[in-house]
């Protein structure tokens, strides 16, 4: 009995250690920023303006505003969880090349952006960036685009406003759902402090939604995109663009992605 009790106590102790690790280390899973010196000079193919926007709580958000001649509209792009604008600015060159202006920001602690992380802060930044876009463009010319982590912010801001459309690349239903999927033996859903919930936000969506997801995505599995589509298809104008064989970071390499995004934007 003593051996059984000892083994049980060790198992409970290890379980609690895992739970504590998940709780305290969650930011390192969710957010993987890389910084940039304040005097770093961006260099891209397309013309751009660098912005430093002061948020309502004092955070300073660094953003890039790419501009084209006779733009068809503007894409408000919310990027994924790793890197900074040096990387993501390069990625959106494709979208600028389609004849759209693009506004993209670095989240707090990413690149040159400053500010403390909080659930409310991330969503507030997304809304304030949308209002910046609204100060320049008619709302029916604003396309909201979210990728991976950014699909949570994009879903929020599109659902609280009336943009032309919302595009979600490799989306999740909620961070809690993701945590539960990857850590099924832990109460992961209840440990999350940044539980962004696209599936909840999108209930209020009033514009067309396009979901793009690769079938071989191991970071945000394809079935999350399918679930979003299934949850909304009977209530909202929603389309699912499936990229066969696509994984998490390579969709732009597929002709089916380019054909899909171009049919959406033109």
Helices and strands as residue ranges (DSSP letters): H 2-30, E 32-33, E 48-54, E 60-66, E 74-78, E 82-83, H 85-91, H 93-96, E 101-105, H 119-134, G 139-141, E 142-147, H 150-159, E 165-169, H 175-182, G 188-190, H 198-201, G 202-204, E 208-214, H 222-232, E 238-243, G 251-253, H 255-265
